Amino acid sequence: MIVALNEEVALAVALPMIMVLTQTIHSMRRGYRTSATARCIMQIAKLVAVPEEPSDGDIRRLRLRFSSSTLIDAAAFVSEHIYGEALYRLSFIVEECEIDHHLLKSIRRATTRQRRVKLLAKLSQLASVSVAAEYSEGYLDEPEQDIRTYATASLIMAHPERAIRYIARLRHNISLHDAAMFAQLMRRAGAPIAYTPLLTSKSRNLQLIGLYLCEHFSIVDAEPLLQQLCESEDATIAQTALFALCTIQGDITTPQVKRAVERLLPHQRDALIRHMVYSCYSLRSCANLLGREERLRFAQRLNSYKCQIVCN
Amino acid sequence: MKTDSFSPLFSLVRATKIAPFVTPYPIRISIFLETTNRNIGRLAYFWLGEGRYITNCTMKKIIIHSQNSDFGALIRGLLADIEAQFTITTSRAELIRACRASLCNLVLTDDARMFMNGSDTMEQIRHGNFLPQVFIFSHDLSEGSVTALLEVGVNQFMALPIMVERLRKKVNSIE
């Protein structure tokens, strides 16, 4: 019995120690990986910052010092945070270090959906600097929505002139976040974007991108089209059009806007109230759209901002 | 509140006042300050916090502050060839200590929130007659945020992604 007790005590002591040791090793490895990525980022940024092309010695040192996964993470981070001529020097580094080939190999070998999505997202950041993005065309017909989305993103960066075609090809409805991502990639890649064809398009995804652009750039001329889209059958499009109209301080006393506001859910109406106050609408201009309690909430929020509002 | 494993050591050294006798040669502190290893960097800031080991060199002193060590490393790498003494900080307390210790010329940071909501971070960075310039990097381009930052006293608001040539030109023009 004493022997059995001793065994139990030993187990009770050993198990927590093993857990603590495992966690310590895990956090040390994660810390090492994090600091290795930071060091790699610093080295790549140093090479990218100078106007001359990196020498063979610099590239060789980079390849010897860091693993391919660290190089991929670092190159994607640098590519995401810079633009201009430095991106062309980064493309040289990516080609010489074969970062795009390592990335493609990793995508093919990825066994889980999350890993593949993560790697495709990195490819979309690097795609402006590599031709490997063409391989992501094969992922456009995958059953997973995330994979299709990020494959489209990497293709947009590689071929910005075909962005509209790739987005229209998507089989699922994208979210506002995805629309914002595509719009930013199109701008970054230098694709010419006109809002009118996007807003008048039959594709719901393209309309969403057009709405994001109108809101982001406060395109006042788009007001008539936004008023029309407030009556869209798609709830997301109608709500986004309403918010975009408020951002550009358009006329919200029209019947289309009134009908669109009536279709909103209570939490969406609260969000709209906040947005209207932030867009500097007066209570008088919104009185027809809101109920009694909503008007009180609007007035309270307005007073909390302590600003003088001119009636629209 | 996070537990700080270095605090007892710092308190002991401060109490015994051994820092003046064991500090390394001042110029070497810059090597520790540039490390992305957080604990070594904190140890270096501690020595600097004693106020006696500031280098007397006439180079520009630039502090790069970011809670994301990757971003700090990126900015440091982009400014590699510039003649300046760099300090990388990862927390606001370290930033304030480094500002007070090294009398820097320029603070580069991506943490816009530390200047918002009525905080006195800018007063702590700019103390007495000492007025370093502050550049902020941010994705948030809304008019309200940019105006608020400029009103607080930020000298330059730089949108992300960064144009490398423009950043280097602006940093080089700092006196």
Interface residues (C-beta under 8 A of the other chain):
Chain A: T34 S35 T37 A38 R39 I41 M42 Q43 I44 A45 K46 V48 A49 V50 F77 V78 E80 H81 I82 Y83 G84 E85 A86 R188
Chain B: T36 N37 S69 D70 F71 G72 A73 L74 I75 R76 G77 L78 L79 A80 D81 L160 P161 I162 M163 V164 E165 R168
